[in-house]
Amino acid sequence: MRVDLRRDLARKKMLDPRGEIAHMAGMTQALEEQIAHLTRTVEELSDVVAKQDAELRRLTGIVDLLAQRARDREADGGGGFILGDERPPHY
């Protein structure tokens, strides 16, 4: 019985290609929608990454500037910040 059902289904698909074509068209449309959604998501994430990169560069510049100021102050004998593995003056 089961074999006959499979044969009947196979025959119907062969005799009615429109159903198969409609199914493929539906699948194609769904895939196109998903690709459009994923493309939009990638573009949004790219914008976020670009903004984060700019912010990271800005903050890195500030940290570098502050570290240079601390080194300059230390070199001038102004005391101040302990950098790296330096021991505090009370040792």
PyMOL Python script that loads the backbone (N, CA, C, O; Angstrom):
from pymol import cmd

cmd.read_pdbstr("""\
ATOM      1  N   MET A   1       0.823  -1.191   0.000  1.00  0.00           N
ATOM      2  CA  MET A   1       0.000   0.000   0.000  1.00  0.00           C
ATOM      3  C   MET A   1       0.867   1.254   0.000  1.00  0.00           C
ATOM      4  O   MET A   1       0.600   2.197  -0.746  1.00  0.00           O
ATOM      5  N   ARG A   2       1.874   1.267   0.810  1.00  0.00           N
ATOM      6  CA  ARG A   2       2.741   2.426   0.940  1.00  0.00           C
ATOM      7  C   ARG A   2       3.456   2.730  -0.384  1.00  0.00           C
ATOM      8  O   ARG A   2       3.599   3.895  -0.757  1.00  0.00           O
ATOM      9  N   VAL A   3       3.892   1.710  -1.077  1.00  0.00           N
ATOM     10  CA  VAL A   3       4.580   1.875  -2.358  1.00  0.00           C
ATOM     11  C   VAL A   3       3.652   2.513  -3.378  1.00  0.00           C
ATOM     12  O   VAL A   3       4.077   3.373  -4.149  1.00  0.00           O
ATOM     13  N   ASP A   4       2.399   2.106  -3.392  1.00  0.00           N
ATOM     14  CA  ASP A   4       1.427   2.668  -4.337  1.00  0.00           C
ATOM     15  C   ASP A   4       1.225   4.165  -4.092  1.00  0.00           C
ATOM     16  O   ASP A   4       1.109   4.937  -5.044  1.00  0.00           O
ATOM     17  N   LEU A   5       1.183   4.572  -2.839  1.00  0.00           N
ATOM     18  CA  LEU A   5       1.021   5.991  -2.524  1.00  0.00           C
ATOM     19  C   LEU A   5       2.208   6.795  -3.041  1.00  0.00           C
ATOM     20  O   LEU A   5       2.037   7.886  -3.585  1.00  0.00           O
ATOM     21  N   ARG A   6       3.387   6.262  -2.874  1.00  0.00           N
ATOM     22  CA  ARG A   6       4.580   6.955  -3.362  1.00  0.00           C
ATOM     23  C   ARG A   6       4.557   7.065  -4.881  1.00  0.00           C
ATOM     24  O   ARG A   6       4.910   8.101  -5.444  1.00  0.00           O
ATOM     25  N   ARG A   7       4.145   6.003  -5.528  1.00  0.00           N
ATOM     26  CA  ARG A   7       4.054   6.048  -6.996  1.00  0.00           C
ATOM     27  C   ARG A   7       3.014   7.068  -7.443  1.00  0.00           C
ATOM     28  O   ARG A   7       3.237   7.826  -8.387  1.00  0.00           O
ATOM     29  N   ASP A   8       1.879   7.077  -6.755  1.00  0.00           N
ATOM     30  CA  ASP A   8       0.838   8.044  -7.108  1.00  0.00           C
ATOM     31  C   ASP A   8       1.337   9.477  -6.931  1.00  0.00           C
ATOM     32  O   ASP A   8       1.093  10.342  -7.773  1.00  0.00           O
ATOM     33  N   LEU A   9       2.030   9.710  -5.834  1.00  0.00           N
ATOM     34  CA  LEU A   9       2.570  11.049  -5.608  1.00  0.00           C
ATOM     35  C   LEU A   9       3.595  11.411  -6.679  1.00  0.00           C
ATOM     36  O   LEU A   9       3.620  12.538  -7.172  1.00  0.00           O
ATOM     37  N   ALA A  10       4.425  10.459  -7.028  1.00  0.00           N
ATOM     38  CA  ALA A  10       5.424  10.702  -8.076  1.00  0.00           C
ATOM     39  C   ALA A  10       4.743  10.993  -9.404  1.00  0.00           C
ATOM     40  O   ALA A  10       5.178  11.876 -10.143  1.00  0.00           O
ATOM     41  N   ARG A  11       3.706  10.280  -9.707  1.00  0.00           N
ATOM     42  CA  ARG A  11       2.980  10.505 -10.964  1.00  0.00           C
ATOM     43  C   ARG A  11       2.316  11.876 -10.970  1.00  0.00           C
ATOM     44  O   ARG A  11       2.338  12.581 -11.980  1.00  0.00           O
ATOM     45  N   LYS A  12       1.730  12.248  -9.845  1.00  0.00           N
ATOM     46  CA  LYS A  12       1.065  13.550  -9.760  1.00  0.00           C
ATOM     47  C   LYS A  12       2.061  14.681  -9.983  1.00  0.00           C
ATOM     48  O   LYS A  12       1.754  15.664 -10.657  1.00  0.00           O
ATOM     49  N   LYS A  13       3.236  14.540  -9.421  1.00  0.00           N
ATOM     50  CA  LYS A  13       4.255  15.573  -9.613  1.00  0.00           C
ATOM     51  C   LYS A  13       4.675  15.635 -11.070  1.00  0.00           C
ATOM     52  O   LYS A  13       4.902  16.715 -11.614  1.00  0.00           O
ATOM     53  N   MET A  14       4.777  14.485 -11.693  1.00  0.00           N
ATOM     54  CA  MET A  14       5.172  14.452 -13.098  1.00  0.00           C
ATOM     55  C   MET A  14       4.063  15.004 -13.984  1.00  0.00           C
ATOM     56  O   MET A  14       4.337  15.656 -14.992  1.00  0.00           O
ATOM     57  N   LEU A  15       2.813  14.746 -13.613  1.00  0.00           N
ATOM     58  CA  LEU A  15       1.697  15.203 -14.428  1.00  0.00           C
ATOM     59  C   LEU A  15       1.344  16.663 -14.144  1.00  0.00           C
ATOM     60  O   LEU A  15       0.768  17.335 -15.000  1.00  0.00           O
ATOM     61  N   ASP A  16       1.683  17.158 -12.958  1.00  0.00           N
ATOM     62  CA  ASP A  16       1.335  18.533 -12.582  1.00  0.00           C
ATOM     63  C   ASP A  16       2.600  19.313 -12.217  1.00  0.00           C
ATOM     64  O   ASP A  16       2.854  19.557 -11.037  1.00  0.00           O
ATOM     65  N   PRO A  17       3.385  19.701 -13.205  1.00  0.00           N
ATOM     66  CA  PRO A  17       4.604  20.441 -12.896  1.00  0.00           C
ATOM     67  C   PRO A  17       4.317  21.833 -12.353  1.00  0.00           C
ATOM     68  O   PRO A  17       5.194  22.450 -11.749  1.00  0.00           O
ATOM     69  N   ARG A  18       3.103  22.338 -12.558  1.00  0.00           N
ATOM     70  CA  ARG A  18       2.775  23.674 -12.052  1.00  0.00           C
ATOM     71  C   ARG A  18       2.853  23.725 -10.531  1.00  0.00           C
ATOM     72  O   ARG A  18       3.305  24.712  -9.950  1.00  0.00           O
ATOM     73  N   GLY A  19       2.411  22.659  -9.907  1.00  0.00           N
ATOM     74  CA  GLY A  19       2.500  22.611  -8.447  1.00  0.00           C
ATOM     75  C   GLY A  19       3.947  22.674  -7.989  1.00  0.00           C
ATOM     76  O   GLY A  19       4.277  23.358  -7.020  1.00  0.00           O
ATOM     77  N   GLU A  20       4.789  21.965  -8.685  1.00  0.00           N
ATOM     78  CA  GLU A  20       6.218  21.971  -8.354  1.00  0.00           C
ATOM     79  C   GLU A  20       6.821  23.350  -8.624  1.00  0.00           C
ATOM     80  O   GLU A  20       7.626  23.854  -7.841  1.00  0.00           O
ATOM     81  N   ILE A  21       6.419  23.949  -9.742  1.00  0.00           N
ATOM     82  CA  ILE A  21       6.930  25.277 -10.096  1.00  0.00           C
ATOM     83  C   ILE A  21       6.465  26.308  -9.072  1.00  0.00           C
ATOM     84  O   ILE A  21       7.242  27.172  -8.665  1.00  0.00           O
ATOM     85  N   ALA A  22       5.218  26.225  -8.660  1.00  0.00           N
ATOM     86  CA  ALA A  22       4.700  27.151  -7.653  1.00  0.00           C
ATOM     87  C   ALA A  22       5.448  26.981  -6.340  1.00  0.00           C
ATOM     88  O   ALA A  22       5.774  27.957  -5.666  1.00  0.00           O
ATOM     89  N   HIS A  23       5.713  25.745  -5.991  1.00  0.00           N
ATOM     90  CA  HIS A  23       6.465  25.470  -4.762  1.00  0.00           C
ATOM     91  C   HIS A  23       7.865  26.075  -4.844  1.00  0.00           C
ATOM     92  O   HIS A  23       8.333  26.703  -3.895  1.00  0.00           O
ATOM     93  N   MET A  24       8.529  25.883  -5.982  1.00  0.00           N
ATOM     94  CA  MET A  24       9.879  26.427  -6.173  1.00  0.00           C
ATOM     95  C   MET A  24       9.853  27.954  -6.153  1.00  0.00           C
ATOM     96  O   MET A  24      10.763  28.587  -5.618  1.00  0.00           O
ATOM     97  N   ALA A  25       8.804  28.545  -6.740  1.00  0.00           N
ATOM     98  CA  ALA A  25       8.680  30.003  -6.741  1.00  0.00           C
ATOM     99  C   ALA A  25       8.521  30.522  -5.316  1.00  0.00           C
ATOM    100  O   ALA A  25       9.107  31.540  -4.947  1.00  0.00           O
ATOM    101  N   GLY A  26       7.727  29.816  -4.525  1.00  0.00           N
ATOM    102  CA  GLY A  26       7.554  30.199  -3.124  1.00  0.00           C
ATOM    103  C   GLY A  26       8.849  30.089  -2.344  1.00  0.00           C
ATOM    104  O   GLY A  26       9.179  30.960  -1.538  1.00  0.00           O
ATOM    105  N   MET A  27       9.575  29.018  -2.588  1.00  0.00           N
ATOM    106  CA  MET A  27      10.864  28.844  -1.907  1.00  0.00           C
ATOM    107  C   MET A  27      11.846  29.928  -2.337  1.00  0.00           C
ATOM    108  O   MET A  27      12.590  30.456  -1.510  1.00  0.00           O
ATOM    109  N   THR A  28      11.851  30.261  -3.620  1.00  0.00           N
ATOM    110  CA  THR A  28      12.747  31.301  -4.130  1.00  0.00           C
ATOM    111  C   THR A  28      12.426  32.645  -3.489  1.00  0.00           C
ATOM    112  O   THR A  28      13.332  33.378  -3.093  1.00  0.00           O
ATOM    113  N   GLN A  29      11.149  32.968  -3.385  1.00  0.00           N
ATOM    114  CA  GLN A  29      10.749  34.231  -2.773  1.00  0.00           C
ATOM    115  C   GLN A  29      11.172  34.267  -1.304  1.00  0.00           C
ATOM    116  O   GLN A  29      11.681  35.283  -0.830  1.00  0.00           O
ATOM    117  N   ALA A  30      10.968  33.176  -0.592  1.00  0.00           N
ATOM    118  CA  ALA A  30      11.361  33.121   0.815  1.00  0.00           C
ATOM    119  C   ALA A  30      12.869  33.308   0.964  1.00  0.00           C
ATOM    120  O   ALA A  30      13.326  34.013   1.864  1.00  0.00           O
ATOM    121  N   LEU A  31      13.632  32.680   0.088  1.00  0.00           N
ATOM    122  CA  LEU A  31      15.090  32.828   0.143  1.00  0.00           C
ATOM    123  C   LEU A  31      15.517  34.256  -0.177  1.00  0.00           C
ATOM    124  O   LEU A  31      16.427  34.789   0.457  1.00  0.00           O
ATOM    125  N   GLU A  32      14.866  34.876  -1.156  1.00  0.00           N
ATOM    126  CA  GLU A  32      15.185  36.261  -1.500  1.00  0.00           C
ATOM    127  C   GLU A  32      14.887  37.197  -0.332  1.00  0.00           C
ATOM    128  O   GLU A  32      15.657  38.119  -0.063  1.00  0.00           O
ATOM    129  N   GLU A  33      13.774  36.963   0.364  1.00  0.00           N
ATOM    130  CA  GLU A  33      13.431  37.772   1.532  1.00  0.00           C
ATOM    131  C   GLU A  33      14.464  37.590   2.636  1.00  0.00           C
ATOM    132  O   GLU A  33      14.870  38.555   3.283  1.00  0.00           O
ATOM    133  N   GLN A  34      14.881  36.358   2.843  1.00  0.00           N
ATOM    134  CA  GLN A  34      15.873  36.084   3.876  1.00  0.00           C
ATOM    135  C   GLN A  34      17.213  36.735   3.522  1.00  0.00           C
ATOM    136  O   GLN A  34      17.882  37.285   4.396  1.00  0.00           O
ATOM    137  N   ILE A  35      17.605  36.675   2.261  1.00  0.00           N
ATOM    138  CA  ILE A  35      18.855  37.306   1.827  1.00  0.00           C
ATOM    139  C   ILE A  35      18.772  38.817   2.023  1.00  0.00           C
ATOM    140  O   ILE A  35      19.738  39.434   2.472  1.00  0.00           O
ATOM    141  N   ALA A  36      17.632  39.420   1.693  1.00  0.00           N
ATOM    142  CA  ALA A  36      17.457  40.862   1.879  1.00  0.00           C
ATOM    143  C   ALA A  36      17.578  41.229   3.353  1.00  0.00           C
ATOM    144  O   ALA A  36      18.226  42.215   3.702  1.00  0.00           O
ATOM    145  N   HIS A  37      16.952  40.434   4.213  1.00  0.00           N
ATOM    146  CA  HIS A  37      17.034  40.678   5.657  1.00  0.00           C
ATOM    147  C   HIS A  37      18.477  40.547   6.139  1.00  0.00           C
ATOM    148  O   HIS A  37      18.958  41.394   6.892  1.00  0.00           O
ATOM    149  N   LEU A  38      19.164  39.501   5.717  1.00  0.00           N
ATOM    150  CA  LEU A  38      20.551  39.298   6.135  1.00  0.00           C
ATOM    151  C   LEU A  38      21.458  40.406   5.605  1.00  0.00           C
ATOM    152  O   LEU A  38      22.373  40.845   6.303  1.00  0.00           O
ATOM    153  N   THR A  39      21.212  40.857   4.388  1.00  0.00           N
ATOM    154  CA  THR A  39      22.000  41.954   3.823  1.00  0.00           C
ATOM    155  C   THR A  39      21.812  43.221   4.644  1.00  0.00           C
ATOM    156  O   THR A  39      22.782  43.914   4.950  1.00  0.00           O
ATOM    157  N   ARG A  40      20.579  43.524   4.999  1.00  0.00           N
ATOM    158  CA  ARG A  40      20.297  44.700   5.825  1.00  0.00           C
ATOM    159  C   ARG A  40      20.979  44.573   7.187  1.00  0.00           C
ATOM    160  O   ARG A  40      21.544  45.544   7.690  1.00  0.00           O
ATOM    161  N   THR A  41      20.931  43.393   7.778  1.00  0.00           N
ATOM    162  CA  THR A  41      21.565  43.170   9.072  1.00  0.00           C
ATOM    163  C   THR A  41      23.077  43.355   8.978  1.00  0.00           C
ATOM    164  O   THR A  41      23.679  43.966   9.861  1.00  0.00           O
ATOM    165  N   VAL A  42      23.688  42.840   7.931  1.00  0.00           N
ATOM    166  CA  VAL A  42      25.136  42.989   7.741  1.00  0.00           C
ATOM    167  C   VAL A  42      25.497  44.466   7.594  1.00  0.00           C
ATOM    168  O   VAL A  42      26.492  44.916   8.163  1.00  0.00           O
ATOM    169  N   GLU A  43      24.706  45.220   6.841  1.00  0.00           N
ATOM    170  CA  GLU A  43      24.971  46.649   6.670  1.00  0.00           C
ATOM    171  C   GLU A  43      24.856  47.388   7.999  1.00  0.00           C
ATOM    172  O   GLU A  43      25.680  48.250   8.301  1.00  0.00           O
ATOM    173  N   GLU A  44      23.842  47.058   8.794  1.00  0.00           N
ATOM    174  CA  GLU A  44      23.678  47.689  10.104  1.00  0.00           C
ATOM    175  C   GLU A  44      24.850  47.352  11.017  1.00  0.00           C
ATOM    176  O   GLU A  44      25.371  48.227  11.710  1.00  0.00           O
ATOM    177  N   LEU A  45      25.266  46.090  11.020  1.00  0.00           N
ATOM    178  CA  LEU A  45      26.399  45.688  11.850  1.00  0.00           C
ATOM    179  C   LEU A  45      27.688  46.349  11.379  1.00  0.00           C
ATOM    180  O   LEU A  45      28.541  46.697  12.196  1.00  0.00           O
ATOM    181  N   SER A  46      27.835  46.523  10.087  1.00  0.00           N
ATOM    182  CA  SER A  46      29.010  47.200   9.548  1.00  0.00           C
ATOM    183  C   SER A  46      29.059  48.645  10.043  1.00  0.00           C
ATOM    184  O   SER A  46      30.127  49.145  10.395  1.00  0.00           O
ATOM    185  N   ASP A  47      27.913  49.313  10.070  1.00  0.00           N
ATOM    186  CA  ASP A  47      27.854  50.680  10.588  1.00  0.00           C
ATOM    187  C   ASP A  47      28.243  50.723  12.062  1.00  0.00           C
ATOM    188  O   ASP A  47      28.978  51.614  12.489  1.00  0.00           O
ATOM    189  N   VAL A  48      27.754  49.768  12.830  1.00  0.00           N
ATOM    190  CA  VAL A  48      28.083  49.706  14.255  1.00  0.00           C
ATOM    191  C   VAL A  48      29.583  49.498  14.447  1.00  0.00           C
ATOM    192  O   VAL A  48      30.200  50.161  15.282  1.00  0.00           O
ATOM    193  N   VAL A  49      30.162  48.596  13.691  1.00  0.00           N
ATOM    194  CA  VAL A  49      31.600  48.324  13.799  1.00  0.00           C
ATOM    195  C   VAL A  49      32.404  49.566  13.425  1.00  0.00           C
ATOM    196  O   VAL A  49      33.402  49.874  14.077  1.00  0.00           O
ATOM    197  N   ALA A  50      31.984  50.279  12.389  1.00  0.00           N
ATOM    198  CA  ALA A  50      32.693  51.497  11.977  1.00  0.00           C
ATOM    199  C   ALA A  50      32.647  52.550  13.085  1.00  0.00           C
ATOM    200  O   ALA A  50      33.654  53.203  13.358  1.00  0.00           O
ATOM    201  N   LYS A  51      31.486  52.719  13.724  1.00  0.00           N
ATOM    202  CA  LYS A  51      31.368  53.674  14.833  1.00  0.00           C
ATOM    203  C   LYS A  51      32.230  53.250  16.013  1.00  0.00           C
ATOM    204  O   LYS A  51      32.892  54.084  16.630  1.00  0.00           O
ATOM    205  N   GLN A  52      32.226  51.964  16.329  1.00  0.00           N
ATOM    206  CA  GLN A  52      33.045  51.473  17.435  1.00  0.00           C
ATOM    207  C   GLN A  52      34.529  51.641  17.137  1.00  0.00           C
ATOM    208  O   GLN A  52      35.310  51.953  18.036  1.00  0.00           O
ATOM    209  N   ASP A  53      34.924  51.436  15.883  1.00  0.00           N
ATOM    210  CA  ASP A  53      36.319  51.617  15.499  1.00  0.00           C
ATOM    211  C   ASP A  53      36.740  53.069  15.691  1.00  0.00           C
ATOM    212  O   ASP A  53      37.820  53.337  16.217  1.00  0.00           O
ATOM    213  N   ALA A  54      35.894  54.008  15.267  1.00  0.00           N
ATOM    214  CA  ALA A  54      36.200  55.429  15.437  1.00  0.00           C
ATOM    215  C   ALA A  54      36.312  55.779  16.920  1.00  0.00           C
ATOM    216  O   ALA A  54      37.226  56.500  17.320  1.00  0.00           O
ATOM    217  N   GLU A  55      35.399  55.280  17.726  1.00  0.00           N
ATOM    218  CA  GLU A  55      35.424  55.546  19.170  1.00  0.00           C
ATOM    219  C   GLU A  55      36.665  54.933  19.811  1.00  0.00           C
ATOM    220  O   GLU A  55      37.296  55.557  20.663  1.00  0.00           O
ATOM    221  N   LEU A  56      37.012  53.734  19.412  1.00  0.00           N
ATOM    222  CA  LEU A  56      38.201  53.074  19.949  1.00  0.00           C
ATOM    223  C   LEU A  56      39.461  53.855  19.595  1.00  0.00           C
ATOM    224  O   LEU A  56      40.344  54.022  20.436  1.00  0.00           O
ATOM    225  N   ARG A  57      39.549  54.330  18.365  1.00  0.00           N
ATOM    226  CA  ARG A  57      40.711  55.138  17.956  1.00  0.00           C
ATOM    227  C   ARG A  57      40.785  56.430  18.770  1.00  0.00           C
ATOM    228  O   ARG A  57      41.865  56.839  19.198  1.00  0.00           O
ATOM    229  N   ARG A  58      39.639  57.067  18.980  1.00  0.00           N
ATOM    230  CA  ARG A  58      39.601  58.306  19.764  1.00  0.00           C
ATOM    231  C   ARG A  58      40.049  58.052  21.200  1.00  0.00           C
ATOM    232  O   ARG A  58      40.864  58.800  21.741  1.00  0.00           O
ATOM    233  N   LEU A  59      39.523  57.012  21.808  1.00  0.00           N
ATOM    234  CA  LEU A  59      39.876  56.699  23.193  1.00  0.00           C
ATOM    235  C   LEU A  59      41.329  56.263  23.320  1.00  0.00           C
ATOM    236  O   LEU A  59      41.990  56.593  24.305  1.00  0.00           O
ATOM    237  N   THR A  60      41.833  55.525  22.335  1.00  0.00           N
ATOM    238  CA  THR A  60      43.240  55.125  22.349  1.00  0.00           C
ATOM    239  C   THR A  60      44.132  56.356  22.283  1.00  0.00           C
ATOM    240  O   THR A  60      45.157  56.417  22.962  1.00  0.00           O
ATOM    241  N   GLY A  61      43.753  57.330  21.475  1.00  0.00           N
ATOM    242  CA  GLY A  61      44.510  58.582  21.397  1.00  0.00           C
ATOM    243  C   GLY A  61      44.536  59.308  22.728  1.00  0.00           C
ATOM    244  O   GLY A  61      45.573  59.833  23.131  1.00  0.00           O
ATOM    245  N   ILE A  62      43.397  59.340  23.417  1.00  0.00           N
ATOM    246  CA  ILE A  62      43.328  59.991  24.727  1.00  0.00           C
ATOM    247  C   ILE A  62      44.225  59.269  25.729  1.00  0.00           C
ATOM    248  O   ILE A  62      44.963  59.910  26.476  1.00  0.00           O
ATOM    249  N   VAL A  63      44.164  57.946  25.747  1.00  0.00           N
ATOM    250  CA  VAL A  63      45.003  57.169  26.673  1.00  0.00           C
ATOM    251  C   VAL A  63      46.481  57.411  26.375  1.00  0.00           C
ATOM    252  O   VAL A  63      47.278  57.593  27.295  1.00  0.00           O
ATOM    253  N   ASP A  64      46.846  57.415  25.096  1.00  0.00           N
ATOM    254  CA  ASP A  64      48.241  57.681  24.724  1.00  0.00           C
ATOM    255  C   ASP A  64      48.671  59.066  25.189  1.00  0.00           C
ATOM    256  O   ASP A  64      49.775  59.235  25.706  1.00  0.00           O
ATOM    257  N   LEU A  65      47.801  60.057  25.006  1.00  0.00           N
ATOM    258  CA  LEU A  65      48.109  61.418  25.434  1.00  0.00           C
ATOM    259  C   LEU A  65      48.296  61.488  26.949  1.00  0.00           C
ATOM    260  O   LEU A  65      49.246  62.108  27.429  1.00  0.00           O
ATOM    261  N   LEU A  66      47.406  60.864  27.693  1.00  0.00           N
ATOM    262  CA  LEU A  66      47.514  60.866  29.155  1.00  0.00           C
ATOM    263  C   LEU A  66      48.768  60.137  29.624  1.00  0.00           C
ATOM    264  O   LEU A  66      49.426  60.579  30.566  1.00  0.00           O
ATOM    265  N   ALA A  67      49.102  59.033  28.980  1.00  0.00           N
ATOM    266  CA  ALA A  67      50.315  58.302  29.348  1.00  0.00           C
ATOM    267  C   ALA A  67      51.549  59.148  29.060  1.00  0.00           C
ATOM    268  O   ALA A  67      52.492  59.153  29.852  1.00  0.00           O
ATOM    269  N   GLN A  68      51.555  59.866  27.932  1.00  0.00           N
ATOM    270  CA  GLN A  68      52.695  60.734  27.607  1.00  0.00           C
ATOM    271  C   GLN A  68      52.805  61.871  28.617  1.00  0.00           C
ATOM    272  O   GLN A  68      53.907  62.215  29.045  1.00  0.00           O
ATOM    273  N   ARG A  69      51.684  62.450  28.996  1.00  0.00           N
ATOM    274  CA  ARG A  69      51.704  63.512  30.018  1.00  0.00           C
ATOM    275  C   ARG A  69      52.259  62.981  31.334  1.00  0.00           C
ATOM    276  O   ARG A  69      53.043  63.660  31.997  1.00  0.00           O
ATOM    277  N   ALA A  70      51.860  61.778  31.713  1.00  0.00           N
ATOM    278  CA  ALA A  70      52.356  61.188  32.960  1.00  0.00           C
ATOM    279  C   ALA A  70      53.859  60.944  32.870  1.00  0.00           C
ATOM    280  O   ALA A  70      54.581  61.196  33.834  1.00  0.00           O
ATOM    281  N   ARG A  71      54.345  60.454  31.719  1.00  0.00           N
ATOM    282  CA  ARG A  71      55.788  60.238  31.551  1.00  0.00           C
ATOM    283  C   ARG A  71      56.547  61.563  31.598  1.00  0.00           C
ATOM    284  O   ARG A  71      57.611  61.656  32.209  1.00  0.00           O
ATOM    285  N   ASP A  72      55.993  62.580  30.951  1.00  0.00           N
ATOM    286  CA  ASP A  72      56.636  63.900  30.963  1.00  0.00           C
ATOM    287  C   ASP A  72      56.695  64.463  32.378  1.00  0.00           C
ATOM    288  O   ASP A  72      57.714  65.015  32.790  1.00  0.00           O
ATOM    289  N   ARG A  73      55.620  64.324  33.104  1.00  0.00           N
ATOM    290  CA  ARG A  73      55.568  64.820  34.483  1.00  0.00           C
ATOM    291  C   ARG A  73      56.594  64.082  35.344  1.00  0.00           C
ATOM    292  O   ARG A  73      57.258  64.691  36.182  1.00  0.00           O
ATOM    293  N   GLU A  74      56.720  62.778  35.135  1.00  0.00           N
ATOM    294  CA  GLU A  74      57.687  61.969  35.885  1.00  0.00           C
ATOM    295  C   GLU A  74      59.111  62.381  35.517  1.00  0.00           C
ATOM    296  O   GLU A  74      59.978  62.473  36.386  1.00  0.00           O
ATOM    297  N   ALA A  75      59.349  62.628  34.237  1.00  0.00           N
ATOM    298  CA  ALA A  75      60.687  63.030  33.792  1.00  0.00           C
ATOM    299  C   ALA A  75      61.054  64.412  34.320  1.00  0.00           C
ATOM    300  O   ALA A  75      62.229  64.682  34.570  1.00  0.00           O
ATOM    301  N   ASP A  76      60.079  65.282  34.491  1.00  0.00           N
ATOM    302  CA  ASP A  76      60.330  66.630  35.021  1.00  0.00           C
ATOM    303  C   ASP A  76      60.493  66.618  36.534  1.00  0.00           C
ATOM    304  O   ASP A  76      60.759  67.659  37.134  1.00  0.00           O
ATOM    305  N   GLY A  77      60.341  65.475  37.146  1.00  0.00           N
ATOM    306  CA  GLY A  77      60.477  65.361  38.598  1.00  0.00           C
ATOM    307  C   GLY A  77      59.223  65.777  39.333  1.00  0.00           C
ATOM    308  O   GLY A  77      59.253  66.004  40.543  1.00  0.00           O
ATOM    309  N   GLY A  78      58.146  65.877  38.628  1.00  0.00           N
ATOM    310  CA  GLY A  78      56.897  66.307  39.237  1.00  0.00           C
ATOM    311  C   GLY A  78      56.189  65.202  39.994  1.00  0.00           C
ATOM    312  O   GLY A  78      55.120  65.429  40.561  1.00  0.00           O
ATOM    313  N   GLY A  79      56.765  64.008  40.014  1.00  0.00           N
ATOM    314  CA  GLY A  79      56.114  62.890  40.694  1.00  0.00           C
ATOM    315  C   GLY A  79      54.820  62.542  39.997  1.00  0.00           C
ATOM    316  O   GLY A  79      54.680  62.762  38.794  1.00  0.00           O
ATOM    317  N   GLY A  80      53.906  62.022  40.714  1.00  0.00           N
ATOM    318  CA  GLY A  80      52.609  61.758  40.123  1.00  0.00           C
ATOM    319  C   GLY A  80      52.312  60.290  39.943  1.00  0.00           C
ATOM    320  O   GLY A  80      52.266  59.532  40.912  1.00  0.00           O
ATOM    321  N   PHE A  81      52.114  59.898  38.733  1.00  0.00           N
ATOM    322  CA  PHE A  81      51.597  58.570  38.419  1.00  0.00           C
ATOM    323  C   PHE A  81      52.686  57.511  38.428  1.00  0.00           C
ATOM    324  O   PHE A  81      53.838  57.778  38.086  1.00  0.00           O
ATOM    325  N   ILE A  82      52.302  56.306  38.824  1.00  0.00           N
ATOM    326  CA  ILE A  82      53.188  55.149  38.753  1.00  0.00           C
ATOM    327  C   ILE A  82      52.823  54.395  37.485  1.00  0.00           C
ATOM    328  O   ILE A  82      51.672  53.998  37.300  1.00  0.00           O
ATOM    329  N   LEU A  83      53.794  54.201  36.622  1.00  0.00           N
ATOM    330  CA  LEU A  83      53.539  53.530  35.352  1.00  0.00           C
ATOM    331  C   LEU A  83      54.180  52.159  35.342  1.00  0.00           C
ATOM    332  O   LEU A  83      55.328  51.995  35.754  1.00  0.00           O
ATOM    333  N   GLY A  84      53.436  51.179  34.870  1.00  0.00           N
ATOM    334  CA  GLY A  84      53.997  49.846  34.682  1.00  0.00           C
ATOM    335  C   GLY A  84      54.391  49.183  35.987  1.00  0.00           C
ATOM    336  O   GLY A  84      53.611  49.148  36.938  1.00  0.00           O
ATOM    337  N   ASP A  85      55.621  48.650  36.026  1.00  0.00           N
ATOM    338  CA  ASP A  85      56.104  47.901  37.189  1.00  0.00           C
ATOM    339  C   ASP A  85      56.957  48.752  38.119  1.00  0.00           C
ATOM    340  O   ASP A  85      57.705  48.210  38.933  1.00  0.00           O
ATOM    341  N   GLU A  86      56.859  50.061  38.015  1.00  0.00           N
ATOM    342  CA  GLU A  86      57.662  50.925  38.881  1.00  0.00           C
ATOM    343  C   GLU A  86      57.200  50.775  40.329  1.00  0.00           C
ATOM    344  O   GLU A  86      56.018  50.581  40.613  1.00  0.00           O
ATOM    345  N   ARG A  87      58.174  50.872  41.231  1.00  0.00           N
ATOM    346  CA  ARG A  87      57.822  50.806  42.653  1.00  0.00           C
ATOM    347  C   ARG A  87      57.458  52.198  43.146  1.00  0.00           C
ATOM    348  O   ARG A  87      58.041  53.191  42.713  1.00  0.00           O
ATOM    349  N   PRO A  88      56.501  52.264  44.044  1.00  0.00           N
ATOM    350  CA  PRO A  88      56.147  53.564  44.618  1.00  0.00           C
ATOM    351  C   PRO A  88      57.334  54.135  45.403  1.00  0.00           C
ATOM    352  O   PRO A  88      58.207  53.373  45.817  1.00  0.00           O
ATOM    353  N   PRO A  89      57.388  55.450  45.617  1.00  0.00           N
ATOM    354  CA  PRO A  89      58.529  56.086  46.285  1.00  0.00           C
ATOM    355  C   PRO A  89      58.769  55.617  47.723  1.00  0.00           C
ATOM    356  O   PRO A  89      59.893  55.737  48.211  1.00  0.00           O
ATOM    357  N   HIS A  90      57.769  55.096  48.411  1.00  0.00           N
ATOM    358  CA  HIS A  90      57.965  54.705  49.812  1.00  0.00           C
ATOM    359  C   HIS A  90      58.695  53.378  49.961  1.00  0.00           C
ATOM    360  O   HIS A  90      58.909  52.946  51.094  1.00  0.00           O
ATOM    361  N   TYR A  91      59.099  52.689  48.854  1.00  0.00           N
ATOM    362  CA  TYR A  91      59.830  51.436  48.975  1.00  0.00           C
ATOM    363  C   TYR A  91      61.269  51.704  49.124  1.00  0.00           C
ATOM    364  O   TYR A  91      62.063  50.770  49.241  1.00  0.00           O
TER     365      TYR A  91
END
""", "prot")
cmd.dss("prot")
cmd.show_as("cartoon", "prot")
cmd.util.cbc("prot")
cmd.orient("prot")
